[in-house]
Amino acid sequence: MERIDFPAWEYRSQQLTPEEVQQPTRVLHELFDYAHLPELRAVLWEWLKCTVTGGFVETMDLQQRNSILFLYEHMQKLIEAAHLIHLQQQAIEEQRQELKRHVF
């Protein structure tokens, strides 16, 4: 994917609550409290099919459309939570590397 320079505020959470920022793994729990893995796969598949075929309104009832929107909101939060976890792991690895350099 092409790298684009974004302003610093774009790297901050926009969807997560303060509690979720402090504990990003909560987002995982919220997602799987909402639906089980097979259900999430099914909704993602319906989302993809409707997006590709353009049959969003014709083939889905209101509950199915709401499920896709709800999943989209969860996916936004999941991406932000994954980014925070990535940054935390990166900081831990940098500290580990720094310690290796100073240990004789």
Jmol script that loads the backbone (N, CA, C; Angstrom):
load data "model"
ATOM      1  N   MET A   1       0.842  -1.174   0.000  1.00  0.00           N
ATOM      2  CA  MET A   1       0.000   0.000   0.000  1.00  0.00           C
ATOM      3  C   MET A   1       0.893   1.245   0.000  1.00  0.00           C
ATOM      4  N   GLU A   2       0.517   2.224  -0.761  1.00  0.00           N
ATOM      5  CA  GLU A   2       1.298   3.453  -0.863  1.00  0.00           C
ATOM      6  C   GLU A   2       1.317   4.176   0.479  1.00  0.00           C
ATOM      7  N   ARG A   3       2.504   4.638   0.865  1.00  0.00           N
ATOM      8  CA  ARG A   3       2.650   5.370   2.126  1.00  0.00           C
ATOM      9  C   ARG A   3       2.282   6.826   1.911  1.00  0.00           C
ATOM     10  N   ILE A   4       1.463   7.342   2.785  1.00  0.00           N
ATOM     11  CA  ILE A   4       1.050   8.735   2.736  1.00  0.00           C
ATOM     12  C   ILE A   4       1.382   9.352   4.084  1.00  0.00           C
ATOM     13  N   ASP A   5       1.906  10.554   4.076  1.00  0.00           N
ATOM     14  CA  ASP A   5       2.172  11.247   5.330  1.00  0.00           C
ATOM     15  C   ASP A   5       0.875  11.864   5.842  1.00  0.00           C
ATOM     16  N   PHE A   6       0.467  11.426   7.014  1.00  0.00           N
ATOM     17  CA  PHE A   6      -0.750  11.932   7.634  1.00  0.00           C
ATOM     18  C   PHE A   6      -0.382  12.829   8.804  1.00  0.00           C
ATOM     19  N   PRO A   7      -1.242  13.763   9.158  1.00  0.00           N
ATOM     20  CA  PRO A   7      -0.994  14.568  10.351  1.00  0.00           C
ATOM     21  C   PRO A   7      -1.062  13.683  11.600  1.00  0.00           C
ATOM     22  N   ALA A   8      -0.417  14.115  12.666  1.00  0.00           N
ATOM     23  CA  ALA A   8      -0.324  13.318  13.892  1.00  0.00           C
ATOM     24  C   ALA A   8      -1.695  12.953  14.458  1.00  0.00           C
ATOM     25  N   TRP A   9      -2.666  13.842  14.341  1.00  0.00           N
ATOM     26  CA  TRP A   9      -3.980  13.554  14.922  1.00  0.00           C
ATOM     27  C   TRP A   9      -4.659  12.366  14.257  1.00  0.00           C
ATOM     28  N   GLU A  10      -4.280  12.052  13.018  1.00  0.00           N
ATOM     29  CA  GLU A  10      -4.865  10.897  12.330  1.00  0.00           C
ATOM     30  C   GLU A  10      -4.441   9.577  12.971  1.00  0.00           C
ATOM     31  N   TYR A  11      -3.354   9.593  13.723  1.00  0.00           N
ATOM     32  CA  TYR A  11      -2.860   8.378  14.368  1.00  0.00           C
ATOM     33  C   TYR A  11      -3.481   8.163  15.746  1.00  0.00           C
ATOM     34  N   ARG A  12      -4.271   9.094  16.212  1.00  0.00           N
ATOM     35  CA  ARG A  12      -4.945   8.948  17.502  1.00  0.00           C
ATOM     36  C   ARG A  12      -6.294   8.277  17.296  1.00  0.00           C
ATOM     37  N   SER A  13      -6.733   7.632  18.341  1.00  0.00           N
ATOM     38  CA  SER A  13      -8.015   6.940  18.295  1.00  0.00           C
ATOM     39  C   SER A  13      -9.153   7.927  18.074  1.00  0.00           C
ATOM     40  N   GLN A  14     -10.063   7.551  17.202  1.00  0.00           N
ATOM     41  CA  GLN A  14     -11.246   8.366  16.947  1.00  0.00           C
ATOM     42  C   GLN A  14     -12.524   7.648  17.373  1.00  0.00           C
ATOM     43  N   GLN A  15     -12.468   6.344  17.491  1.00  0.00           N
ATOM     44  CA  GLN A  15     -13.660   5.552  17.792  1.00  0.00           C
ATOM     45  C   GLN A  15     -13.647   4.930  19.187  1.00  0.00           C
ATOM     46  N   LEU A  16     -12.473   4.761  19.773  1.00  0.00           N
ATOM     47  CA  LEU A  16     -12.372   4.056  21.049  1.00  0.00           C
ATOM     48  C   LEU A  16     -12.729   4.953  22.226  1.00  0.00           C
ATOM     49  N   THR A  17     -13.320   4.337  23.239  1.00  0.00           N
ATOM     50  CA  THR A  17     -13.578   5.049  24.487  1.00  0.00           C
ATOM     51  C   THR A  17     -12.254   5.174  25.243  1.00  0.00           C
ATOM     52  N   PRO A  18     -12.170   6.064  26.230  1.00  0.00           N
ATOM     53  CA  PRO A  18     -10.931   6.145  27.025  1.00  0.00           C
ATOM     54  C   PRO A  18     -10.562   4.804  27.667  1.00  0.00           C
ATOM     55  N   GLU A  19     -11.564   4.048  28.101  1.00  0.00           N
ATOM     56  CA  GLU A  19     -11.296   2.736  28.702  1.00  0.00           C
ATOM     57  C   GLU A  19     -10.699   1.777  27.671  1.00  0.00           C
ATOM     58  N   GLU A  20     -11.201   1.840  26.447  1.00  0.00           N
ATOM     59  CA  GLU A  20     -10.686   0.966  25.389  1.00  0.00           C
ATOM     60  C   GLU A  20      -9.280   1.379  24.969  1.00  0.00           C
ATOM     61  N   VAL A  21      -8.981   2.661  25.035  1.00  0.00           N
ATOM     62  CA  VAL A  21      -7.618   3.114  24.735  1.00  0.00           C
ATOM     63  C   VAL A  21      -6.657   2.562  25.784  1.00  0.00           C
ATOM     64  N   GLN A  22      -7.079   2.567  27.036  1.00  0.00           N
ATOM     65  CA  GLN A  22      -6.240   2.037  28.115  1.00  0.00           C
ATOM     66  C   GLN A  22      -6.086   0.520  28.021  1.00  0.00           C
ATOM     67  N   GLN A  23      -7.144  -0.155  27.596  1.00  0.00           N
ATOM     68  CA  GLN A  23      -7.132  -1.617  27.480  1.00  0.00           C
ATOM     69  C   GLN A  23      -7.707  -2.014  26.120  1.00  0.00           C
ATOM     70  N   PRO A  24      -6.902  -1.929  25.061  1.00  0.00           N
ATOM     71  CA  PRO A  24      -7.425  -2.194  23.714  1.00  0.00           C
ATOM     72  C   PRO A  24      -7.948  -3.611  23.515  1.00  0.00           C
ATOM     73  N   THR A  25      -7.528  -4.545  24.343  1.00  0.00           N
ATOM     74  CA  THR A  25      -8.047  -5.910  24.189  1.00  0.00           C
ATOM     75  C   THR A  25      -9.530  -5.994  24.541  1.00  0.00           C
ATOM     76  N   ARG A  26     -10.058  -4.985  25.227  1.00  0.00           N
ATOM     77  CA  ARG A  26     -11.495  -4.952  25.520  1.00  0.00           C
ATOM     78  C   ARG A  26     -12.310  -4.967  24.228  1.00  0.00           C
ATOM     79  N   VAL A  27     -11.760  -4.364  23.184  1.00  0.00           N
ATOM     80  CA  VAL A  27     -12.470  -4.315  21.903  1.00  0.00           C
ATOM     81  C   VAL A  27     -12.674  -5.730  21.360  1.00  0.00           C
ATOM     82  N   LEU A  28     -11.680  -6.587  21.543  1.00  0.00           N
ATOM     83  CA  LEU A  28     -11.828  -7.984  21.119  1.00  0.00           C
ATOM     84  C   LEU A  28     -12.972  -8.648  21.868  1.00  0.00           C
ATOM     85  N   HIS A  29     -13.010  -8.432  23.171  1.00  0.00           N
ATOM     86  CA  HIS A  29     -14.076  -9.030  23.976  1.00  0.00           C
ATOM     87  C   HIS A  29     -15.444  -8.507  23.542  1.00  0.00           C
ATOM     88  N   GLU A  30     -15.529  -7.206  23.273  1.00  0.00           N
ATOM     89  CA  GLU A  30     -16.796  -6.624  22.830  1.00  0.00           C
ATOM     90  C   GLU A  30     -17.242  -7.229  21.498  1.00  0.00           C
ATOM     91  N   LEU A  31     -16.287  -7.416  20.591  1.00  0.00           N
ATOM     92  CA  LEU A  31     -16.623  -7.984  19.285  1.00  0.00           C
ATOM     93  C   LEU A  31     -17.173  -9.395  19.433  1.00  0.00           C
ATOM     94  N   PHE A  32     -16.495 -10.226  20.237  1.00  0.00           N
ATOM     95  CA  PHE A  32     -16.927 -11.612  20.357  1.00  0.00           C
ATOM     96  C   PHE A  32     -18.084 -11.784  21.337  1.00  0.00           C
ATOM     97  N   ASP A  33     -18.385 -10.755  22.125  1.00  0.00           N
ATOM     98  CA  ASP A  33     -19.637 -10.759  22.884  1.00  0.00           C
ATOM     99  C   ASP A  33     -20.807 -10.474  21.947  1.00  0.00           C
ATOM    100  N   TYR A  34     -20.544  -9.701  20.912  1.00  0.00           N
ATOM    101  CA  TYR A  34     -21.572  -9.366  19.916  1.00  0.00           C
ATOM    102  C   TYR A  34     -21.935 -10.586  19.073  1.00  0.00           C
ATOM    103  N   ALA A  35     -20.918 -11.321  18.614  1.00  0.00           N
ATOM    104  CA  ALA A  35     -21.179 -12.469  17.736  1.00  0.00           C
ATOM    105  C   ALA A  35     -20.035 -13.471  17.834  1.00  0.00           C
ATOM    106  N   HIS A  36     -20.365 -14.717  17.547  1.00  0.00           N
ATOM    107  CA  HIS A  36     -19.351 -15.772  17.503  1.00  0.00           C
ATOM    108  C   HIS A  36     -18.619 -15.719  16.162  1.00  0.00           C
ATOM    109  N   LEU A  37     -17.449 -16.328  16.109  1.00  0.00           N
ATOM    110  CA  LEU A  37     -16.614 -16.302  14.910  1.00  0.00           C
ATOM    111  C   LEU A  37     -17.368 -16.719  13.644  1.00  0.00           C
ATOM    112  N   PRO A  38     -18.110 -17.833  13.635  1.00  0.00           N
ATOM    113  CA  PRO A  38     -18.826 -18.200  12.401  1.00  0.00           C
ATOM    114  C   PRO A  38     -19.851 -17.137  11.977  1.00  0.00           C
ATOM    115  N   GLU A  39     -20.491 -16.504  12.951  1.00  0.00           N
ATOM    116  CA  GLU A  39     -21.460 -15.450  12.625  1.00  0.00           C
ATOM    117  C   GLU A  39     -20.761 -14.241  12.010  1.00  0.00           C
ATOM    118  N   LEU A  40     -19.605 -13.889  12.559  1.00  0.00           N
ATOM    119  CA  LEU A  40     -18.848 -12.761  12.012  1.00  0.00           C
ATOM    120  C   LEU A  40     -18.405 -13.051  10.585  1.00  0.00           C
ATOM    121  N   ARG A  41     -17.964 -14.273  10.352  1.00  0.00           N
ATOM    122  CA  ARG A  41     -17.575 -14.652   8.991  1.00  0.00           C
ATOM    123  C   ARG A  41     -18.755 -14.517   8.030  1.00  0.00           C
ATOM    124  N   ALA A  42     -19.920 -14.968   8.471  1.00  0.00           N
ATOM    125  CA  ALA A  42     -21.114 -14.909   7.617  1.00  0.00           C
ATOM    126  C   ALA A  42     -21.496 -13.464   7.299  1.00  0.00           C
ATOM    127  N   VAL A  43     -21.438 -12.594   8.293  1.00  0.00           N
ATOM    128  CA  VAL A  43     -21.786 -11.192   8.056  1.00  0.00           C
ATOM    129  C   VAL A  43     -20.762 -10.543   7.129  1.00  0.00           C
ATOM    130  N   LEU A  44     -19.478 -10.847   7.344  1.00  0.00           N
ATOM    131  CA  LEU A  44     -18.447 -10.305   6.447  1.00  0.00           C
ATOM    132  C   LEU A  44     -18.672 -10.773   5.012  1.00  0.00           C
ATOM    133  N   TRP A  45     -19.052 -12.045   4.861  1.00  0.00           N
ATOM    134  CA  TRP A  45     -19.300 -12.578   3.522  1.00  0.00           C
ATOM    135  C   TRP A  45     -20.480 -11.865   2.878  1.00  0.00           C
ATOM    136  N   GLU A  46     -21.558 -11.656   3.623  1.00  0.00           N
ATOM    137  CA  GLU A  46     -22.719 -10.935   3.095  1.00  0.00           C
ATOM    138  C   GLU A  46     -22.340  -9.504   2.727  1.00  0.00           C
ATOM    139  N   TRP A  47     -21.528  -8.890   3.553  1.00  0.00           N
ATOM    140  CA  TRP A  47     -21.056  -7.526   3.305  1.00  0.00           C
ATOM    141  C   TRP A  47     -20.305  -7.473   1.980  1.00  0.00           C
ATOM    142  N   LEU A  48     -19.382  -8.414   1.795  1.00  0.00           N
ATOM    143  CA  LEU A  48     -18.599  -8.451   0.560  1.00  0.00           C
ATOM    144  C   LEU A  48     -19.500  -8.694  -0.651  1.00  0.00           C
ATOM    145  N   LYS A  49     -20.387  -9.683  -0.557  1.00  0.00           N
ATOM    146  CA  LYS A  49     -21.275  -9.984  -1.685  1.00  0.00           C
ATOM    147  C   LYS A  49     -22.122  -8.779  -2.065  1.00  0.00           C
ATOM    148  N   CYS A  50     -22.676  -8.118  -1.083  1.00  0.00           N
ATOM    149  CA  CYS A  50     -23.528  -6.953  -1.371  1.00  0.00           C
ATOM    150  C   CYS A  50     -22.728  -5.800  -1.947  1.00  0.00           C
ATOM    151  N   THR A  51     -21.505  -5.648  -1.472  1.00  0.00           N
ATOM    152  CA  THR A  51     -20.656  -4.572  -1.985  1.00  0.00           C
ATOM    153  C   THR A  51     -20.274  -4.834  -3.435  1.00  0.00           C
ATOM    154  N   VAL A  52     -19.910  -6.062  -3.734  1.00  0.00           N
ATOM    155  CA  VAL A  52     -19.460  -6.403  -5.081  1.00  0.00           C
ATOM    156  C   VAL A  52     -20.627  -6.431  -6.068  1.00  0.00           C
ATOM    157  N   THR A  53     -21.748  -7.002  -5.649  1.00  0.00           N
ATOM    158  CA  THR A  53     -22.877  -7.138  -6.573  1.00  0.00           C
ATOM    159  C   THR A  53     -23.805  -5.934  -6.572  1.00  0.00           C
ATOM    160  N   GLY A  54     -23.697  -5.096  -5.559  1.00  0.00           N
ATOM    161  CA  GLY A  54     -24.579  -3.939  -5.463  1.00  0.00           C
ATOM    162  C   GLY A  54     -25.981  -4.297  -5.023  1.00  0.00           C
ATOM    163  N   GLY A  55     -26.173  -5.490  -4.474  1.00  0.00           N
ATOM    164  CA  GLY A  55     -27.502  -5.944  -4.080  1.00  0.00           C
ATOM    165  C   GLY A  55     -27.851  -5.652  -2.636  1.00  0.00           C
ATOM    166  N   PHE A  56     -27.321  -4.594  -2.095  1.00  0.00           N
ATOM    167  CA  PHE A  56     -27.504  -4.294  -0.671  1.00  0.00           C
ATOM    168  C   PHE A  56     -28.975  -4.176  -0.298  1.00  0.00           C
ATOM    169  N   VAL A  57     -29.719  -3.375  -0.992  1.00  0.00           N
ATOM    170  CA  VAL A  57     -31.118  -3.129  -0.631  1.00  0.00           C
ATOM    171  C   VAL A  57     -32.015  -4.290  -1.058  1.00  0.00           C
ATOM    172  N   GLU A  58     -31.770  -4.842  -2.233  1.00  0.00           N
ATOM    173  CA  GLU A  58     -32.664  -5.862  -2.781  1.00  0.00           C
ATOM    174  C   GLU A  58     -32.593  -7.195  -2.041  1.00  0.00           C
ATOM    175  N   THR A  59     -31.416  -7.570  -1.568  1.00  0.00           N
ATOM    176  CA  THR A  59     -31.245  -8.923  -1.047  1.00  0.00           C
ATOM    177  C   THR A  59     -31.233  -9.014   0.471  1.00  0.00           C
ATOM    178  N   MET A  60     -31.219  -7.895   1.186  1.00  0.00           N
ATOM    179  CA  MET A  60     -31.076  -7.948   2.637  1.00  0.00           C
ATOM    180  C   MET A  60     -32.244  -7.266   3.335  1.00  0.00           C
ATOM    181  N   ASP A  61     -32.642  -7.873   4.454  1.00  0.00           N
ATOM    182  CA  ASP A  61     -33.677  -7.216   5.252  1.00  0.00           C
ATOM    183  C   ASP A  61     -33.025  -6.213   6.204  1.00  0.00           C
ATOM    184  N   LEU A  62     -33.837  -5.487   6.942  1.00  0.00           N
ATOM    185  CA  LEU A  62     -33.340  -4.426   7.816  1.00  0.00           C
ATOM    186  C   LEU A  62     -32.372  -4.961   8.863  1.00  0.00           C
ATOM    187  N   GLN A  63     -32.675  -6.102   9.449  1.00  0.00           N
ATOM    188  CA  GLN A  63     -31.800  -6.671  10.476  1.00  0.00           C
ATOM    189  C   GLN A  63     -30.428  -7.017   9.895  1.00  0.00           C
ATOM    190  N   GLN A  64     -30.392  -7.587   8.706  1.00  0.00           N
ATOM    191  CA  GLN A  64     -29.118  -7.922   8.067  1.00  0.00           C
ATOM    192  C   GLN A  64     -28.311  -6.660   7.768  1.00  0.00           C
ATOM    193  N   ARG A  65     -28.976  -5.630   7.276  1.00  0.00           N
ATOM    194  CA  ARG A  65     -28.277  -4.370   6.991  1.00  0.00           C
ATOM    195  C   ARG A  65     -27.739  -3.746   8.273  1.00  0.00           C
ATOM    196  N   ASN A  66     -28.532  -3.804   9.342  1.00  0.00           N
ATOM    197  CA  ASN A  66     -28.071  -3.280  10.626  1.00  0.00           C
ATOM    198  C   ASN A  66     -26.879  -4.068  11.149  1.00  0.00           C
ATOM    199  N   SER A  67     -26.883  -5.374  10.940  1.00  0.00           N
ATOM    200  CA  SER A  67     -25.751  -6.206  11.372  1.00  0.00           C
ATOM    201  C   SER A  67     -24.475  -5.790  10.660  1.00  0.00           C
ATOM    202  N   ILE A  68     -24.578  -5.500   9.378  1.00  0.00           N
ATOM    203  CA  ILE A  68     -23.403  -5.070   8.619  1.00  0.00           C
ATOM    204  C   ILE A  68     -22.903  -3.724   9.132  1.00  0.00           C
ATOM    205  N   LEU A  69     -23.795  -2.803   9.393  1.00  0.00           N
ATOM    206  CA  LEU A  69     -23.380  -1.496   9.915  1.00  0.00           C
ATOM    207  C   LEU A  69     -22.749  -1.628  11.294  1.00  0.00           C
ATOM    208  N   PHE A  70     -23.341  -2.463  12.135  1.00  0.00           N
ATOM    209  CA  PHE A  70     -22.791  -2.678  13.469  1.00  0.00           C
ATOM    210  C   PHE A  70     -21.403  -3.307  13.375  1.00  0.00           C
ATOM    211  N   LEU A  71     -21.255  -4.279  12.479  1.00  0.00           N
ATOM    212  CA  LEU A  71     -19.952  -4.909  12.295  1.00  0.00           C
ATOM    213  C   LEU A  71     -18.934  -3.901  11.774  1.00  0.00           C
ATOM    214  N   TYR A  72     -19.337  -3.035  10.875  1.00  0.00           N
ATOM    215  CA  TYR A  72     -18.436  -1.998  10.366  1.00  0.00           C
ATOM    216  C   TYR A  72     -17.920  -1.134  11.512  1.00  0.00           C
ATOM    217  N   GLU A  73     -18.810  -0.735  12.415  1.00  0.00           N
ATOM    218  CA  GLU A  73     -18.389   0.067  13.558  1.00  0.00           C
ATOM    219  C   GLU A  73     -17.407  -0.701  14.431  1.00  0.00           C
ATOM    220  N   HIS A  74     -17.668  -1.980  14.639  1.00  0.00           N
ATOM    221  CA  HIS A  74     -16.735  -2.804  15.411  1.00  0.00           C
ATOM    222  C   HIS A  74     -15.389  -2.933  14.695  1.00  0.00           C
ATOM    223  N   MET A  75     -15.422  -3.060  13.386  1.00  0.00           N
ATOM    224  CA  MET A  75     -14.174  -3.183  12.628  1.00  0.00           C
ATOM    225  C   MET A  75     -13.330  -1.919  12.756  1.00  0.00           C
ATOM    226  N   GLN A  76     -13.962  -0.750  12.749  1.00  0.00           N
ATOM    227  CA  GLN A  76     -13.221   0.494  12.956  1.00  0.00           C
ATOM    228  C   GLN A  76     -12.515   0.465  14.307  1.00  0.00           C
ATOM    229  N   LYS A  77     -13.246   0.068  15.335  1.00  0.00           N
ATOM    230  CA  LYS A  77     -12.668   0.012  16.672  1.00  0.00           C
ATOM    231  C   LYS A  77     -11.576  -1.050  16.742  1.00  0.00           C
ATOM    232  N   LEU A  78     -11.804  -2.169  16.091  1.00  0.00           N
ATOM    233  CA  LEU A  78     -10.825  -3.250  16.100  1.00  0.00           C
ATOM    234  C   LEU A  78      -9.518  -2.809  15.452  1.00  0.00           C
ATOM    235  N   ILE A  79      -9.610  -2.078  14.362  1.00  0.00           N
ATOM    236  CA  ILE A  79      -8.409  -1.572  13.688  1.00  0.00           C
ATOM    237  C   ILE A  79      -7.664  -0.609  14.595  1.00  0.00           C
ATOM    238  N   GLU A  80      -8.384   0.290  15.261  1.00  0.00           N
ATOM    239  CA  GLU A  80      -7.728   1.224  16.174  1.00  0.00           C
ATOM    240  C   GLU A  80      -7.105   0.490  17.357  1.00  0.00           C
ATOM    241  N   ALA A  81      -7.800  -0.502  17.899  1.00  0.00           N
ATOM    242  CA  ALA A  81      -7.261  -1.279  19.010  1.00  0.00           C
ATOM    243  C   ALA A  81      -6.017  -2.048  18.572  1.00  0.00           C
ATOM    244  N   ALA A  82      -6.064  -2.636  17.386  1.00  0.00           N
ATOM    245  CA  ALA A  82      -4.895  -3.353  16.865  1.00  0.00           C
ATOM    246  C   ALA A  82      -3.714  -2.403  16.693  1.00  0.00           C
ATOM    247  N   HIS A  83      -3.980  -1.185  16.271  1.00  0.00           N
ATOM    248  CA  HIS A  83      -2.914  -0.193  16.126  1.00  0.00           C
ATOM    249  C   HIS A  83      -2.285   0.119  17.484  1.00  0.00           C
ATOM    250  N   LEU A  84      -3.109   0.294  18.513  1.00  0.00           N
ATOM    251  CA  LEU A  84      -2.579   0.554  19.851  1.00  0.00           C
ATOM    252  C   LEU A  84      -1.757  -0.622  20.361  1.00  0.00           C
ATOM    253  N   ILE A  85      -2.247  -1.828  20.158  1.00  0.00           N
ATOM    254  CA  ILE A  85      -1.501  -3.021  20.577  1.00  0.00           C
ATOM    255  C   ILE A  85      -0.183  -3.092  19.823  1.00  0.00           C
ATOM    256  N   HIS A  86      -0.203  -2.789  18.540  1.00  0.00           N
ATOM    257  CA  HIS A  86       1.014  -2.760  17.728  1.00  0.00           C
ATOM    258  C   HIS A  86       2.020  -1.760  18.303  1.00  0.00           C
ATOM    259  N   LEU A  87       1.559  -0.560  18.634  1.00  0.00           N
ATOM    260  CA  LEU A  87       2.455   0.453  19.203  1.00  0.00           C
ATOM    261  C   LEU A  87       3.021   0.002  20.542  1.00  0.00           C
ATOM    262  N   GLN A  88       2.195  -0.629  21.366  1.00  0.00           N
ATOM    263  CA  GLN A  88       2.667  -1.133  22.654  1.00  0.00           C
ATOM    264  C   GLN A  88       3.739  -2.200  22.462  1.00  0.00           C
ATOM    265  N   GLN A  89       3.505  -3.120  21.542  1.00  0.00           N
ATOM    266  CA  GLN A  89       4.477  -4.180  21.275  1.00  0.00           C
ATOM    267  C   GLN A  89       5.764  -3.615  20.687  1.00  0.00           C
ATOM    268  N   GLN A  90       5.629  -2.616  19.850  1.00  0.00           N
ATOM    269  CA  GLN A  90       6.794  -1.963  19.259  1.00  0.00           C
ATOM    270  C   GLN A  90       7.642  -1.305  20.348  1.00  0.00           C
ATOM    271  N   ALA A  91       6.997  -0.634  21.298  1.00  0.00           N
ATOM    272  CA  ALA A  91       7.717   0.017  22.394  1.00  0.00           C
ATOM    273  C   ALA A  91       8.430  -1.009  23.261  1.00  0.00           C
ATOM    274  N   ILE A  92       7.783  -2.132  23.520  1.00  0.00           N
ATOM    275  CA  ILE A  92       8.406  -3.199  24.309  1.00  0.00           C
ATOM    276  C   ILE A  92       9.630  -3.741  23.586  1.00  0.00           C
ATOM    277  N   GLU A  93       9.509  -3.962  22.289  1.00  0.00           N
ATOM    278  CA  GLU A  93      10.637  -4.476  21.507  1.00  0.00           C
ATOM    279  C   GLU A  93      11.785  -3.477  21.473  1.00  0.00           C
ATOM    280  N   GLU A  94      11.479  -2.200  21.349  1.00  0.00           N
ATOM    281  CA  GLU A  94      12.531  -1.179  21.355  1.00  0.00           C
ATOM    282  C   GLU A  94      13.245  -1.149  22.697  1.00  0.00           C
ATOM    283  N   GLN A  95      12.512  -1.290  23.791  1.00  0.00           N
ATOM    284  CA  GLN A  95      13.130  -1.344  25.117  1.00  0.00           C
ATOM    285  C   GLN A  95      14.022  -2.572  25.242  1.00  0.00           C
ATOM    286  N   ARG A  96      13.562  -3.690  24.730  1.00  0.00           N
ATOM    287  CA  ARG A  96      14.336  -4.928  24.773  1.00  0.00           C
ATOM    288  C   ARG A  96      15.643  -4.767  23.989  1.00  0.00           C
ATOM    289  N   GLN A  97      15.563  -4.158  22.817  1.00  0.00           N
ATOM    290  CA  GLN A  97      16.762  -3.934  22.004  1.00  0.00           C
ATOM    291  C   GLN A  97      17.725  -2.973  22.699  1.00  0.00           C
ATOM    292  N   GLU A  98      17.174  -1.960  23.341  1.00  0.00           N
ATOM    293  CA  GLU A  98      18.003  -0.995  24.065  1.00  0.00           C
ATOM    294  C   GLU A  98      18.725  -1.675  25.222  1.00  0.00           C
ATOM    295  N   LEU A  99      18.045  -2.552  25.925  1.00  0.00           N
ATOM    296  CA  LEU A  99      18.679  -3.289  27.019  1.00  0.00           C
ATOM    297  C   LEU A  99      19.793  -4.190  26.503  1.00  0.00           C
ATOM    298  N   LYS A 100      19.592  -4.819  25.367  1.00  0.00           N
ATOM    299  CA  LYS A 100      20.622  -5.685  24.782  1.00  0.00           C
ATOM    300  C   LYS A 100      21.885  -4.900  24.468  1.00  0.00           C
ATOM    301  N   ARG A 101      21.727  -3.671  24.015  1.00  0.00           N
ATOM    302  CA  ARG A 101      22.885  -2.845  23.667  1.00  0.00           C
ATOM    303  C   ARG A 101      23.699  -2.451  24.888  1.00  0.00           C
ATOM    304  N   HIS A 102      23.042  -2.344  26.035  1.00  0.00           N
ATOM    305  CA  HIS A 102      23.733  -1.864  27.227  1.00  0.00           C
ATOM    306  C   HIS A 102      24.204  -2.981  28.141  1.00  0.00           C
ATOM    307  N   VAL A 103      23.842  -4.205  27.850  1.00  0.00           N
ATOM    308  CA  VAL A 103      24.290  -5.335  28.653  1.00  0.00           C
ATOM    309  C   VAL A 103      25.582  -5.860  28.049  1.00  0.00           C
ATOM    310  N   PHE A 104      26.577  -6.002  28.904  1.00  0.00           N
ATOM    311  CA  PHE A 104      27.889  -6.469  28.401  1.00  0.00           C
ATOM    312  C   PHE A 104      28.066  -7.907  28.694  1.00  0.00           C
TER     313      PHE A 104
END
end "model"
wireframe off; spacefill off
backbone 0.3
color backbone group
